[in-house]
């Protein structure tokens, strides 16, 4: 009798109107950022020079927005589910292979080929110094798996939270030891030395702090208030925070 009873699956997470057209809002924010940068250059210049720590070259407004993207995502993750990730190693291996053996080196080559050789040397569109800086920027982006974006897209696609966290944790662990040397070597080869302090502070600010804050506050609040209060009252408060922080980050980046 019981075996014949069909168990209704939980309804799949559905994106609301705003989330469904997120690509459009991203484009709008890119354009808005450019317009803001052109219309209020002095204000944007002050914001762009507001550093997290003196000499770190880590922008404070961007750091805060990154925290607001990562923190709500980490709050949703049951860290106890990490123990089952080892049973599905294929995704981890693919991610690590692409992130650390393909992306940084291929981007360094493509940046040199297109920005420095084609756009600067052959066509003269960019002066050599700017071309080297652009190439260094591309190397930094390629060598830094975007923790905040991974959490955002995993949430929007109703992904596996513990598995997402495992991938992020593995990449972040590697970043602590490999990001700075890889970026320093590849950027140095392209003629743009980057201080090791800048790379170290970036790892601390954009990875360690938000992940640690989310993990500790989740454990503390569930222990003090209970899981029901945490999931029904505390988490819903942060629902729009991640998306808004993402869009404001884009506006600031393109304004800068």
C-alpha positions in Angstrom: 0.0 0.0 0.0 2.7 2.5 1.1 4.9 1.5 -1.8 2.2 2.4 -4.3 1.8 5.9 -3.0 3.5 8.4 -5.3 5.7 10.9 -3.5 5.4 14.4 -5.0 8.8 15.9 -5.7 9.6 19.3 -4.3 8.8 22.0 -6.8 11.7 23.2 -8.7 13.1 26.7 -8.0 11.7 29.2 -10.4 13.4 32.4 -11.3 11.4 35.6 -10.9 11.1 38.2 -13.5 14.1 40.1 -12.4 16.4 37.0 -12.2 15.1 35.7 -15.6 16.3 38.8 -17.4 19.5 39.2 -15.4 21.6 39.4 -18.6 19.6 42.5 -19.6 20.1 44.2 -16.3 23.9 43.4 -16.5 24.0 45.2 -19.9 22.1 48.1 -18.5 24.5 48.4 -15.5 27.5 48.3 -17.9 26.1 51.3 -19.8 25.0 53.0 -16.6 28.5 52.7 -15.2 30.1 54.3 -18.3 27.6 57.1 -18.1 28.2 57.7 -14.4 31.9 57.7 -14.9 31.6 60.3 -17.7 29.1 62.5 -15.8 30.7 62.4 -12.3 34.4 61.9 -12.9 35.6 63.5 -9.7 33.3 61.5 -7.4 34.2 58.3 -9.2 37.9 59.1 -9.0 37.6 59.5 -5.2 35.8 56.2 -4.9 38.4 54.4 -7.1 41.2 55.6 -4.9 39.5 54.5 -1.6 41.7 51.6 -0.6 40.9 48.8 1.8 44.3 49.1 3.3 46.9 51.7 2.6 49.0 50.6 -0.4 47.0 47.5 -1.0 45.4 48.7 -4.2 42.3 46.8 -3.1 39.2 49.1 -3.7 37.1 49.3 -0.5 33.7 49.8 -2.2 34.3 46.8 -4.5 35.5 44.7 -1.5 32.3 45.5 0.4 30.1 44.6 -2.5 32.0 41.3 -3.0 31.3 40.5 0.6 27.6 41.3 0.1 27.6 38.8 -2.8 29.4 36.0 -1.1 28.1 36.2 2.4 24.4 35.5 1.7 25.4 32.5 -0.5 27.6 31.0 2.2 24.8 31.4 4.7 22.6 29.0 2.6 25.1 26.2 2.5 25.0 23.3 4.9 28.7 22.6 5.5 27.8 19.1 6.7 27.0 18.2 3.1 30.6 18.6 2.1 31.4 15.0 3.2 29.5 13.6 0.2 31.4 15.7 -2.4 34.3 13.2 -2.5 32.0 10.7 -4.1 31.7 12.9 -7.2 35.3 14.0 -7.9 34.9 14.5 -11.7 33.5 18.0 -11.5 36.2 19.1 -9.1 39.0 17.7 -11.4 37.5 19.5 -14.4 37.2 22.8 -12.6 40.7 22.6 -11.2 42.2 21.6 -14.6 40.5 24.5 -16.4 41.1 27.1 -13.7 44.8 26.4 -13.1 46.3 24.7 -16.1 44.4 26.4 -19.0 42.9 29.8 -18.0 45.9 31.8 -16.7 48.4 30.6 -19.4 46.0 30.8 -22.3 44.8 34.3 -21.3 48.5 35.4 -20.9 49.1 34.2 -24.5 45.9 35.7 -25.9 46.4 39.0 -24.1 50.0 39.2 -25.5 48.8 38.2 -29.0 45.8 40.5 -29.4 46.5 43.5 -27.0 50.2 43.9 -27.3 51.0 42.5 -30.7 47.9 43.3 -32.7 46.2 46.2 -31.1 49.4 48.0 -29.9 52.3 47.1 -32.2 50.5 46.3 -35.5 47.5 48.6 -35.4 48.7 51.3 -33.0 45.4 51.6 -31.2 46.9 51.3 -27.8 50.3 52.7 -26.5 52.7 50.0 -25.3 52.5 50.8 -21.6 48.7 50.7 -21.6 48.8 47.4 -23.6 51.1 45.8 -21.0 48.7 47.0 -18.2 45.7 45.6 -20.0 47.5 42.3 -20.5 48.3 42.1 -16.8 44.7 42.8 -16.0 43.6 39.9 -18.2 46.0 37.6 -16.5 44.7 38.6 -13.0 41.1 38.0 -14.1 42.0 34.6 -15.6 43.9 33.4 -12.6 41.2 34.4 -10.1 38.1 32.2 -10.2 35.3 34.6 -9.2 34.0 33.2 -6.0 31.1 35.6 -5.8 29.9 34.9 -9.3 30.1 31.1 -8.8 27.8 31.4 -5.8 25.4 33.7 -7.6 25.1 31.5 -10.7 24.8 28.4 -8.5 21.9 30.0 -6.6 20.1 31.2 -9.8 20.3 27.7 -11.4 19.3 25.9 -8.2 22.7 24.3 -8.0 24.1 21.9 -5.4 25.2 24.2 -2.6 27.7 21.9 -0.8 29.2 20.9 -4.2 29.5 24.5 -5.2 31.2 25.3 -1.9 33.6 22.4 -2.3 34.6 23.6 -5.7 35.1 27.2 -4.4 36.9 25.9 -1.3 39.4 23.9 -3.4 40.0 26.8 -5.8 40.4 29.2 -2.9 42.9 26.9 -1.2 44.9 26.7 -4.4 44.6 30.5 -4.8 46.2 31.1 -1.5 49.3 29.3 -2.6 49.3 29.5 -6.4 47.5 32.7 -7.4 50.2 35.1 -6.3 53.1 33.2 -7.9 51.3 32.5 -11.2 50.2 36.1 -11.6 53.5 37.5 -10.5 55.4 35.3 -13.0 53.0 35.8 -16.0 52.6 39.6 -15.4 56.3 40.0 -14.9 57.0 38.2 -18.2 54.7 40.8 -19.8 56.6 43.7 -18.2 54.2 44.6 -15.4 55.5 43.5 -12.0 52.7 43.3 -9.3 53.7 43.6 -5.6 53.2 40.4 -3.7 51.5 42.4 -0.9 48.7 43.4 -3.3 48.1 39.8 -4.3 48.1 38.6 -0.7 45.7 41.2 0.5 43.4 40.4 -2.4 43.2 36.8 -1.4 42.5 37.8 2.2 39.8 40.4 1.4 37.9 38.7 -1.4 38.1 35.1 -0.2 39.0 34.4 3.4 37.0 37.1 5.1 33.5 36.6 3.5 33.7 32.8 3.6 34.8 32.7 7.2 32.1 35.3 8.2 29.4 33.3 6.5 30.4 30.0 8.0 30.7 31.3 11.6 27.5 33.4 11.5 25.5 30.4 10.1 26.7 28.1 12.8 26.2 30.7 15.6 22.7 31.8 14.5 21.4 28.2 14.0 22.7 27.3 17.4 21.1 30.4 19.1 17.9 30.8 17.2 17.2 27.5 15.5 17.1 26.4 11.9 13.5 27.3 11.4 14.1 31.0 12.3 17.3 31.0 10.4 15.7 29.7 7.1 12.4 31.5 7.3 13.3 34.9 8.8 17.0 35.6 8.5 17.8 34.2 5.0 14.9 35.9 3.2 16.2 39.3 4.3 19.3 38.7 2.1 17.5 37.5 -1.0 17.8 40.7 -3.0 21.2 41.7 -1.5 23.3 39.4 -3.7 21.7 40.5 -7.0 21.8 44.2 -6.0 25.4 43.9 -5.0 26.3 42.2 -8.3 24.7 45.0 -10.3 26.2 47.8 -8.3 29.6 46.2 -8.6 29.2 46.2 -12.4 28.2 49.9 -12.4 31.3 50.8 -10.3 33.7 48.7 -12.4 32.6 50.3 -15.6 32.5 53.7 -14.0 36.1 53.3 -12.8 
